[in-house]
Structures are given as C-alpha cells and as structure tokens.
Amino acid sequence: MTRYCKQPLSIPGQLAQLQARGLAVGNAGEAEHYLQRVGYYRLMGYLYPQRVAGSDYFESGATFEDAVSLYEFDRLLRDLVMEAVGHVEVATRTLLTYHFSHAHGAFGHLDPCNMAFSESQHRDWLDAVCKEVERSRETFIRHYRDKYTSPAFPNVPIWMATEVMSMGSLSRFYKALRGPEKKAVSREVGLAPPIFENWLHVTSVVRNVVAHHGRLWNKELGVTAVRPRIAGWSEREAPFPANRSFYLLLMLRRLLSISTADVGNWRDRVDCHLYEGMISSSRVIGLGANEGWRSHSLWRAAPLARQAGVAERRDPIVASLAPGDIA
C-alpha cells in the first residue's frame, strides 16, 4: 500500500512546479490568476495533452496559454451544450406529461400498473420524485401542499411532478412508459422508442457533466449513443465515436427539432465556435470529430420543418422506421 503524502502548494509554488517541469509561461500574473480562480487540478485536464507520455514533464513548446485557450474553448462548448439540453429537456417534459396524463389522469403515475416498472422500481422512482417535489420552492408546489389533502403531499399531479423532476428521473419515466404512450411520444419525436430512450439517457448524463463544470471537449462520456438504423448515421457514414462530444452535438441537433429552439442558429453558433477553437488536429480528434466534420451531411442538413401535423412531417428518420416502431 502506498500512502499519499503530497502537500498543498501556494499559487506561486504551483506555477513554479509547472515551470520546473518544462511548461512555458508567457504572463506569470495571468497564469497565477487562473490557478487561483480555476484551480491547478482542473487546469491539469487541459495541460495533460502537452505532457510527455508517461511523465510529469511537458513537451518542448508546451505553454500555459495553450491550456487556458483550451479551457476557455471547453467552457463555451459546455454553455452551448447546456443551452441545447435545456430546450430538449423542456420539450420532453411537455410531451411525456401530455400523453401520459391523457392516458392515465393527473395521478396515474402513482399506480405502478400504469408503468412498465416492477413494484420496487416504481417505489424507488416515485420516492426520488417525491423528494424532488419536497425540495422544490415553486409556487405551484406550495399551493398544492397548502390547499389539497388528497392525494396527500408530496403526491402532486403529474404535470407538477414533471416540472421539478431531474433529467435522470425524466429519462426513467420515459423508459417506463407502456407501449401506447411511448409510441405516441416517439411519433412526435420522430425517433424509434429505443433510440429516444437511449438518447434521453445520454442527455441526462451529459447534463450532469456540464452542470458540474466537468471537462467535455475530449471526455469519454461513459455512455454510448445508439445509432439510428437509417442513412447517414451508420458508423461507416458517420465515423465519429458515439461516446464523444461531436456525436453528442449531432444528437442534440437532431433532438432540438422537437423543441422551440432555432436549430439553425444554434448549429451556426456551434459551428463558428468549433471552427475557431479546433486549431489543431489533436483538438479535432479529442472532440471525436475528423477533418471533414464541418461538411458532414448530418451537420449541414437543414433543420426539420415544424408543421401543425407532426405525424405528417417528412422526417427521414420517421420514414425509415418499420410501422411497428412508431405506429
């Protein structure tokens, strides 16, 4: 057993250690500012690509400024991802609430028979939802608690519960929908139920990464997005790792079509950010993209048109599904 004996270093000491290991620092004052406000340990995630493999020392030409540039690139990427996740989350809450409540009523989620959970799974899920309701300070939650006695608080109508659910609870909610409700939602989304279920789970994982300000640029997400079995999305046609950030951006761009977001505007802002920030092949590879990312058909395709009759929308994903997938 090896005992951890490292002691904390002062800010000047941290900078001196980096310089002693071969890192060039152009502006010591600015570097100390980032070490003080961002942190040595967090910045090491952006310094790591400049280190000699298997060593604590840095490659020739490594600079602190390159790490700061990469940190700022990643920070703005997280902002763009969180913006998209927010739109998808709101749209998903609305779709699930609408179809489930019309099938089972305001309190249908309290009955495990209405969901594809086992009794213990339903109890665990409902306990988590009730805790989220109890923690909420929303006016509509307080109003229910103060006015209604049956069902007793924290059992609130599904349209209140979904507004305060975590993304994880929401993802589990969709996964537990029974066939008719799940297919009704998938018909509006234009994705087969297993695909949307997986993509919601991936979105919930990514939301947690971004909410905790985790590194996103070159992160292996720990979950892999399922590829729709349609033209354009196969591994051969879209050779981007499905557990990396660029594939996540493609996935979010597709999911934004179910929301009120201006999909084209979001894509253009991400496009500009990536074009300006992916200044080296290592950054492109770390993101999970390739040199042709900007012209790829999935990235350049026009956003899906919104029409009053969602089921009639000419979405290639919908058109490619077998009738049993969404009917």
N, C-alpha and C positions, 0 to 999 in steps of 0.2 A: 504494500500500500504506500502510495506517495502522498505526502502531506503538502497542501497548497500553502506556500509561505510568502507569496508576493504581497508587498505593502503598497498602500496608495501613494501616488506621486503628485506633487504640486503641478500646477499648469505649466510653469517653466520647465519643470522636471520631465513632464510628458513630452514637451516639444524637443527638449534636449535628447531624450531617448530615441525619438523618431529620427532626428538628425544624425545621431551616432550610428544608426542602422542604415544610413545612406540616403535618407529622404531629403531632397532639396526643398527649401522653404523660401519663397520669394519675399513674403511680407510677414515677419515674425509677429507683429501686433495683430494682424488679421487672423493668423493661424491660432494664436492664443485665444482670440475671441471665439472662434469655432470650437476649440477644445473646451472652453468654459461653458458655452451655451448649447452645444450639440453633444459633446462628450467624446472622449478618447475611444471608448469601446464601440460606440455606434459608428464613429468615423472609420474604425478599422475595417468595417464591412466594405467601405469604398476605397480604402487603401490596399486591401488584400490583392486585387488584380495586378498591382505593381510590385508585389513581393516576389523574391526568388523562390521558386517551388521548393517546398520543404524546409524553408529557412525563415528566420525572423528579419532578414535583411532585404533591402529593396533593390530592384533592378537599376542599372545605370539609366539616368534620365528621369527617374520617378520624382514626382513633385507633389507637395501638399495641395497645391492649387488644382491639380487634376482630380484629386479626391473630392475637393469641395465642389468642383464643377459637376462631378458625377452625383454627389449628394443632392445638389440643387435640382439636377435633372430628374432624379428619382422622386424628390419631394413633389415637384409639379406633376409628375406622372401619377402619383397617388391621388392628387387633387382631381385630376381628370377622371380617374377610375372611380373615385368615390362619387363624383357627380353622376356618372352613368349608373352606378349601383343604386343610388338614391331614386332615380327615375324608375328603374326596374322594380325596386322594392315596393314603391307606392302602387305601381300598376298591378303587381302581383297580389298585394293585399286586397285591392279592389276586386279583381277577378275572382279570387278564391271566396271572398266574402259574399259576393253577389250570387254565385252559382250554388254554394253550399247553403246559404240561408234560404234561398228559394226552394231548395230540395228538402231541407230539414228544419226550417224555422230558426227563430232567434237563439234558441238554446240547444240546438241539435248537436253541438259539439260536446255537450255534457254526457251524451249517451254513446258508449263505445260501440253500440250496434250500428251507428251511422258512419263508422270509420273502419278502415282496414288495419286497425291496431289490435293486438291482443289486449286483454284486460289490464295487464301490468304495464304494457307500453302506453296504453291510453291514460292510465293513472299517472305515470311518470310525466307524460307530455302535459296533461292538464294541471298537475302540480306546478310545473315550470311556468305555465301560462298564468296561473293564479298568483304566483309570486311576482311575475311581471306586472300584473294588474295592481297588486298591493303596493308595489314600489312607485307606481305612476302617480304623478301630481296633475294629470289632465283634469280639466274642469268637468268633462262629461263623466269621468270615472267617479269623481267626488259626488256628483249629482246622483248617480245611481246608488252609491253607497248610502247617501243621506236620505233618499226618498223611498227606495224599494226594499222590501224584505223577502220577496220570493221571486225567483231563486235568490238565496242569501249571498251577499257579497263575500268573496270576490268572484262569484259566478255571474258574469255580465254577458250581455248579448254578444254574439259572435262579431258583429260589426264594431263593437267597442274593443273586444279582445284582440282582434287582428291589428288594430291601430297601435297597440302597445306591445305586441309580440316582438321578440327578437327575430332577426332574419333566420337564425337556426330553427326556432320554433315554427316559423312560417314555412320553411323548407320541409320540415317533418309533417306539417299539416297537409301540404300538397301531396307528399308521398303517401299519406294515409287516406286520401280521398278514395271513395269507391268508384267503380267504373264509370257510371253516368256523369258524375260531377267532374271527374278527372278528364274525361273525354270532352266535356263541354268547355273546360278551361283550355285544353290543348287545341281545340278547334279555333278558339280566338287567338291563341298564341301562334298557331301555325307550326307547331313542333310536335312530334310524336311524344306521348306521355313519358316514356323512359328518358328521352333526350332532355325534355324540360325539367324533369325531376333531377337529373344529374347536374344540369346547368344551374339550377337553383342552389344545389348543394355547393357547387364550386363558387358561386357568387357569395354565399354566406361565409365560406372560408376566406375568400379574398376580402370581404368586408371587415372581418376581424383583423386581418393583416394590416389593412390600411388604417383602421380605427386606432390601432396601437402603434401607428407610425413605423411599421416594420419595413425593411428593405423589400422592394418589389421588383426593381429592374431585372436582376438576374436570379430571382428566387425560384427554386423548385417548389411549387405550391403545396405539395403533399397530397393533392387530389388531381386526378386526370379527367379532363373534359371528354365526354363521349362524342365521337364524330358522327354527325347525321349521315345516313347512307344515301347521299344524293350527290349529284355532280358538283364538283368544286371543293368538297370537304374531305375527300379521302386523303390519306397520308401521302399518296403519290402526288396528288394535285395541290395539296396544301402542306408542304413538308415542314411544318412548324410543330415543335414539341407541344403536345396538348396539355402539358403541366407547366408551361412557361407563359410569360406575360403577353407576348404578341398574340398567341392563340386566344388568350383571355380577352384581348382587345377586339379580336374578330367576333368572339362570342358575345361580348357586351354590345357591340354594334348591331348584331342581329337582334338581341333582346330589346334594345331600345325601340325597335319598331312597334312594340306593344304599348309604349308609353306616350306621353305628350311631348317628349323631347324633340328638338330639331336635330335629327340624326345626322344630317349632312353637315351641319355646323359643328357638332361635336367631333365628327370624323376629321373635318378640316383642321380643327384646333389641335387634335392629337397628331395628325399628320405633320403639321408645322413643328410641333414640339419634338417629335421623333427625328424629323429631318435635321433640325438644328442641333439636337443633342447626341445623335448617334454618329459621332465624329470619327469613330474608329471601328475596325472590324470586330474587336473584342466587345464593344458595346452592342453591336448588332447581334452577335452570337449570344451574348449574355441575356438579351431580351428574348431570345428564342426566335429571331427573325432570320432573314437572309438578305443578300444584297438586292434582291428583286421585290422586297416587301411592299414598296410604295406603289408598284404597278400591278400587284396581285389582284385577280378578279374579285375575290371576296372583299378586299379592302376598297376597291374602286367602284364596286357596283352601286347603282343608285339606290337610295333608301326605299323600302317598301312603301307603296302608296297606301294612305289611310282612306277607307271608304266606309259609308254607313253600314253596308252589309259586309261584315268582317268575314263571314264564311265564304263569300264570293271573291275574296281578294286573290289575285293571281300571284300567289307566293309559290316559288319553285319548290320550297320545302313541303308545303301542303300538297302540291300537285303530285309530288313524288311518293307520298305515303300510300300504303295499301289502305283500302276502305276501312278495314277493321281497326286501323291505328287511330283514327280520329272520328269515325262515324258514330 
